[in-house]
Amino acid sequence: MAEVEVEVEVEEEASGVCINEALRDDELRAVLAKLQSDKDKEVFGLVCKRWLHLQSTERKKLCARAGSLMLRKMAARFSRLVELDLSQSVSRSFYPGVTDSDLKRITDNGLVAIGCGLSHLQSLDVSYCRKLTEKGLSAIAESCCDLRSLQLAGCRSVNDKVLEALSKNCHNLEELCLQGCTYITDLGLTSLVKGCRRLKFLDANKCNNISDIGVCIVSMACSSSLKTLKLLDCYKVGDESVSSLAQFCKSLETLIIGGCREVSDESIKSLATAACSYSLKNLRMDWCLNISDLSLNCILGNCRNLEALDIGCCEEVTDAAFQGLNGDGSKLGLKILKASNCPKITVMGIGMLLDSCNSLEYLDVRSCPHITKAGCDEAGLQFPENCKVNFLGSLSEPDVFV
């Protein structure tokens, strides 16, 4: 880039023509588009104010932390932003000099400014911006009608009216995270999918005011698009929801129902025999206390593309869940099995699993009293070469279910 600047200066001196007079904006944008590295693009903006303006208006992605005044200036400068990350991750509160008040800096006024200035926005992450309310988020929905992804995890004041605004204005919305938004109810989900029928990803973890009513309506309205649904600790969700997902959502890939204690064998069996059994890759159902060998064996036997399964604390599951899985000679594709706190599973059950699965990469058997490293060695179990077995909790866990 430095060599280019020198050449430009030499040519200007030789010809007596200023490059800013010779090149139109569209030609300068073409030059900018040829630059590969972010560093070169930043250097481009240092040439002069005109080039800085062009560089700013062409920027597509930005991650920032700012108050209302700075957000207003930022929206004016980066007017063609497509992706904006303003998330205030809780983990940042442990950084030196960062206090809890810093996590509350982004307010409704800041979002109103963004809505007015960034009409091309397609992706917005305001996770853990705790001062945001219906006012600011509705302004975003009304102004950024091409929004495809919206992350609202930890925004505690989000309510059904926000979902209603999204439904009215953001018909292309594909990804929505509502984790921990406890004011969301079935009415909000019903409003949402009236206008947002292209949802592929919906995270409603810990939204404990939604029930089977809302989930069933989502499954019907978004039947052809929904691929990921997260319902962790939604204790009002039960068999009716899972059965509806099995019936309508033929492309479902990830389902998280951990902590949904009303879910039982009945609906899990329907999931295992539904059309989505071919697409299902990740299933988390830890703390589903009514799950037994019957439905788990169906899941393992029928969902041959399943890669990750969490049955932690399913206390009724025994070795019988792993019987007869390689009856047709084919192998399971399972890579991750989390079976911590399953007291009725023994080394024999793990042996049967290994007989039918040679792709295992991570096995969690913490707090399984009948499964120890010594016991596995004594039984002569042969784990796949790259498989990590977590006996005592000393290994880091894969984040596939996060």
Solvent accessible surface area in square Angstrom, and as a share of the most:
residue,aa,sasa,rsa
1,M,56,0.25
2,A,71,0.55
3,E,135,0.61
4,V,79,0.45
5,E,62,0.28
6,V,88,0.50
7,E,101,0.45
8,V,34,0.20
9,E,103,0.46
10,V,87,0.50
11,E,113,0.50
12,E,50,0.22
13,E,147,0.66
14,A,88,0.69
15,S,72,0.47
16,G,69,0.66
17,V,76,0.44
18,C,53,0.32
19,I,37,0.19
20,N,48,0.24
21,E,142,0.64
22,A,60,0.47
23,L,50,0.25
24,R,148,0.54
25,D,62,0.32
26,D,77,0.40
27,E,57,0.26
28,L,0,0.00
29,R,62,0.23
30,A,54,0.42
31,V,66,0.38
32,L,10,0.05
33,A,79,0.61
34,K,158,0.67
35,L,33,0.16
36,Q,160,0.71
37,S,51,0.33
38,D,111,0.57
39,K,155,0.66
40,D,40,0.21
41,K,70,0.30
42,E,80,0.36
43,V,37,0.21
44,F,1,0.00
45,G,3,0.03
46,L,145,0.72
47,V,61,0.35
48,C,43,0.25
49,K,178,0.75
50,R,71,0.26
51,W,18,0.06
52,L,67,0.33
53,H,110,0.49
54,L,2,0.01
55,Q,11,0.05
56,S,1,0.01
57,T,11,0.06
58,E,40,0.18
59,R,82,0.30
60,K,94,0.40
61,K,127,0.54
62,L,25,0.13
63,C,84,0.50
64,A,22,0.17
65,R,86,0.31
66,A,6,0.05
67,G,17,0.16
68,S,29,0.19
69,L,114,0.57
70,M,110,0.49
71,L,0,0.00
72,R,121,0.44
73,K,119,0.50
74,M,13,0.06
75,A,3,0.02
76,A,80,0.62
77,R,110,0.40
78,F,18,0.07
79,S,38,0.24
80,R,95,0.35
81,L,0,0.00
82,V,35,0.20
83,E,71,0.32
84,L,4,0.02
85,D,45,0.24
86,L,0,0.00
87,S,14,0.09
88,Q,2,0.01
89,S,41,0.26
90,V,60,0.34
91,S,62,0.40
92,R,50,0.18
93,S,37,0.24
94,F,170,0.71
95,Y,128,0.49
96,P,133,0.83
97,G,79,0.76
98,V,27,0.16
99,T,76,0.44
100,D,72,0.37
101,S,73,0.47
102,D,32,0.17
103,L,2,0.01
104,K,79,0.33
105,R,116,0.42
106,I,1,0.01
107,T,33,0.19
108,D,20,0.10
109,N,81,0.41
110,G,0,0.00
111,L,0,0.00
112,V,50,0.29
113,A,11,0.09
114,I,0,0.00
115,G,2,0.02
116,C,105,0.63
117,G,28,0.27
118,L,0,0.00
119,S,64,0.41
120,H,104,0.46
121,L,0,0.00
122,Q,56,0.25
123,S,31,0.20
124,L,0,0.00
125,D,33,0.17
126,V,0,0.00
127,S,13,0.08
128,Y,56,0.21
129,C,0,0.00
130,R,45,0.16
131,K,106,0.45
132,L,0,0.00
133,T,50,0.29
134,E,60,0.27
135,K,124,0.53
136,G,0,0.00
137,L,3,0.01
138,S,18,0.11
139,A,20,0.16
140,I,1,0.00
141,A,0,0.00
142,E,106,0.47
143,S,42,0.27
144,C,0,0.00
145,C,66,0.39
146,D,43,0.22
147,L,0,0.00
148,R,85,0.31
149,S,19,0.12
150,L,2,0.01
151,Q,36,0.16
152,L,0,0.00
153,A,9,0.07
154,G,10,0.10
155,C,0,0.00
156,R,144,0.53
157,S,41,0.26
158,V,0,0.00
159,N,42,0.22
160,D,34,0.18
161,K,121,0.51
162,V,0,0.00
163,L,0,0.00
164,E,70,0.32
165,A,11,0.09
166,L,1,0.00
167,S,9,0.06
168,K,135,0.57
169,N,40,0.21
170,C,0,0.00
171,H,96,0.43
172,N,42,0.21
173,L,0,0.00
174,E,53,0.24
175,E,59,0.27
176,L,0,0.00
177,C,9,0.05
178,L,0,0.00
179,Q,54,0.24
180,G,22,0.21
181,C,0,0.00
182,T,52,0.30
183,Y,135,0.51
184,I,1,0.00
185,T,44,0.26
186,D,23,0.12
187,L,138,0.68
188,G,0,0.00
189,L,2,0.01
190,T,34,0.20
191,S,29,0.19
192,L,0,0.00
193,V,3,0.02
194,K,143,0.61
195,G,18,0.17
196,C,0,0.00
197,R,132,0.48
198,R,138,0.51
199,L,0,0.00
200,K,90,0.38
201,F,48,0.20
202,L,2,0.01
203,D,7,0.04
204,A,1,0.01
205,N,9,0.05
206,K,90,0.38
207,C,0,0.00
208,N,52,0.27
209,N,62,0.32
210,I,0,0.00
211,S,21,0.13
212,D,26,0.13
213,I,115,0.58
214,G,0,0.00
215,V,3,0.01
216,C,15,0.09
217,I,50,0.25
218,V,1,0.01
219,S,0,0.00
220,M,100,0.45
221,A,18,0.14
222,C,1,0.00
223,S,33,0.21
224,S,102,0.66
225,S,19,0.12
226,L,0,0.00
227,K,82,0.35
228,T,19,0.11
229,L,2,0.01
230,K,18,0.08
231,L,1,0.01
232,L,25,0.13
233,D,58,0.30
234,C,0,0.00
235,Y,126,0.48
236,K,88,0.37
237,V,0,0.00
238,G,3,0.03
239,D,34,0.18
240,E,109,0.49
241,S,0,0.00
242,V,0,0.00
243,S,42,0.27
244,S,11,0.07
245,L,0,0.00
246,A,7,0.05
247,Q,120,0.54
248,F,62,0.26
249,C,0,0.00
250,K,125,0.53
251,S,40,0.26
252,L,0,0.00
253,E,51,0.23
254,T,13,0.08
255,L,0,0.00
256,I,0,0.00
257,I,0,0.00
258,G,0,0.00
259,G,10,0.10
260,C,0,0.00
261,R,116,0.42
262,E,110,0.49
263,V,0,0.00
264,S,26,0.17
265,D,25,0.13
266,E,124,0.56
267,S,0,0.00
268,I,0,0.00
269,K,70,0.30
270,S,39,0.25
271,L,0,0.00
272,A,0,0.00
273,T,100,0.58
274,A,18,0.14
275,A,47,0.36
276,C,0,0.00
277,S,6,0.04
278,Y,165,0.63
279,S,27,0.17
280,L,0,0.00
281,K,81,0.34
282,N,23,0.12
283,L,0,0.00
284,R,50,0.18
285,M,0,0.00
286,D,14,0.07
287,W,108,0.38
288,C,0,0.00
289,L,59,0.30
290,N,79,0.41
291,I,0,0.00
292,S,31,0.20
293,D,27,0.14
294,L,106,0.53
295,S,0,0.00
296,L,0,0.00
297,N,46,0.24
298,C,34,0.20
299,I,0,0.00
300,L,3,0.02
301,G,26,0.25
302,N,67,0.34
303,C,3,0.02
304,R,72,0.26
305,N,78,0.40
306,L,5,0.02
307,E,62,0.28
308,A,1,0.01
309,L,0,0.00
310,D,8,0.04
311,I,0,0.00
312,G,3,0.03
313,C,15,0.09
314,C,0,0.00
315,E,89,0.40
316,E,87,0.39
317,V,0,0.00
318,T,39,0.23
319,D,21,0.11
320,A,43,0.33
321,A,0,0.00
322,F,2,0.01
323,Q,101,0.45
324,G,70,0.67
325,L,7,0.03
326,N,62,0.32
327,G,72,0.69
328,D,110,0.57
329,G,59,0.57
330,S,47,0.30
331,K,96,0.41
332,L,9,0.04
333,G,28,0.27
334,L,3,0.02
335,K,77,0.33
336,I,21,0.11
337,L,1,0.00
338,K,28,0.12
339,A,1,0.01
340,S,16,0.10
341,N,65,0.33
342,C,0,0.00
343,P,49,0.31
344,K,96,0.41
345,I,0,0.00
346,T,40,0.24
347,V,24,0.14
348,M,140,0.62
349,G,0,0.00
350,I,1,0.00
351,G,13,0.12
352,M,46,0.21
353,L,0,0.00
354,L,23,0.11
355,D,90,0.47
356,S,1,0.01
357,C,1,0.01
358,N,99,0.51
359,S,35,0.23
360,L,2,0.01
361,E,86,0.39
362,Y,10,0.04
363,L,1,0.00
364,D,0,0.00
365,V,1,0.01
366,R,69,0.25
367,S,75,0.48
368,C,5,0.03
369,P,88,0.55
370,H,107,0.48
371,I,8,0.04
372,T,68,0.40
373,K,123,0.52
374,A,75,0.58
375,G,21,0.21
376,C,3,0.02
377,D,91,0.47
378,E,157,0.70
379,A,60,0.46
380,G,45,0.43
381,L,34,0.17
382,Q,151,0.67
383,F,53,0.22
384,P,30,0.19
385,E,171,0.77
386,N,123,0.63
387,C,19,0.12
388,K,125,0.53
389,V,26,0.15
390,N,0,0.00
391,F,38,0.16
392,L,163,0.81
393,G,36,0.35
394,S,99,0.64
395,L,64,0.32
396,S,103,0.66
397,E,76,0.34
398,P,43,0.27
399,D,107,0.56
400,V,54,0.31
401,F,10,0.04
402,V,130,0.75
